[in-house]
Amino acid sequence: MMIWYAIEALFKCEIAVETPDETLYEKTIFLIQADNTQAAEQRALDTAKQREVAYKNEAKEDVVWRFIKLLDIQEVGAETLHDGVEVFSRLMWEPEL
């Protein structure tokens, strides 16, 4: 049986002309299906690496979005996806908000 997993991944934006204080990161959450957590991790790594992209911005600078790491993998409790189904959650203490 295939199980849905919510994957949280971290990407870094690298611009040819940038200062260290202005590094831009993106956390993204996407869904994949796999037979088990180990297979989900491998599919998540493959999917995240495929999302790396390079282009020139409006200033003609080279921009590259690089996959950094997987932050979290969570099994989604629903067998089928439907409107309103929870796909990701995180517990936080008040200072983390």
Secondary structure, DSSP 8 states (H G I E B T S, - for coil): --EEEEEEEEEEEEESS--GGG-EEEEEEEEEEESSHHHHHHHHHHHHHHT-EEEE-TTS-EEEEEEEEEEEEEE-S-SS--TT---------GGG-
